[in-house]
Amino acid sequence: MSPSPVSSTPILRRTLLWSAAAAVALGVIAGVIGFAVAGANGLWSGLLGVLLAVLFLAITGASILFANRWFGDPLYVQLFFAIVLGGWLLKLGIFIVVMIVLSGQPWIVPMVFFLSIVAGVAMSLIVDVIVLVRMRLPHVSDISLPTEVPDDRAPGQSAGGQ
C-alpha cells in the first residue's frame, strides 16, 4: 500500500496507537482502583468505563483515517465530511443505547464508571497533545509548488540556456 498523501495520516495513526497503549495502562489502573473500592463490580465498572471512553474517542480518528483514502477524488470533501459526521452519529447512537442498557444494571458502580470515563477522556487529550507537539507538520501542507515560474525569463531566452 502506498503512503497516504494526506499529511495528517501519520499523526492520526500515531495518536491511535499511543492511545491504545495508554488505554491498556489506564484499564489496569482503573480495574485495580475499582476492585479496591468496590470489589468485582468496581473492577468491571472501571474496565468498562475506560473501554467506552477509548472506543468513542477512537471512532473519530478512525473515521478520518478511513475518509482520507478518498483524497484526490473530486468528491473528497463531501465524502470526508459524510464519513466523519456518520462516525459522530454512530458514536452518539452507541452512547445512548449503552447508557440506557447500563443504567439499570446492579453491577455498575456509578462513581467508578464515571471517573474511569473521565480518566479515559483526559488520557486521550494528553496523548493528542503529546503527539501533536512531537510530530512535525508544516504550516502549509498537501501542496506541490512549481519549480520554475515561466514569467521570470526574459523574452527570447530559452529555459535552459543563457
Protein Blocks (a to p, Z undefined) as FASTA:
>chain_A
ZZdfbfklmmmmmmmmmmmmmmmmmmmmmmmmmmmmnojmlmmmmmmmmmmmmmmmmmmm
mmmmmmmmmgoiaklmmmmmmmmmmmmmmmmmmmmmmmmmmmmpmkbcfklmmmmmmmmm
mmmmmmmmmmmmmpccdfbghiacdfbdfklpcehiafklZZ
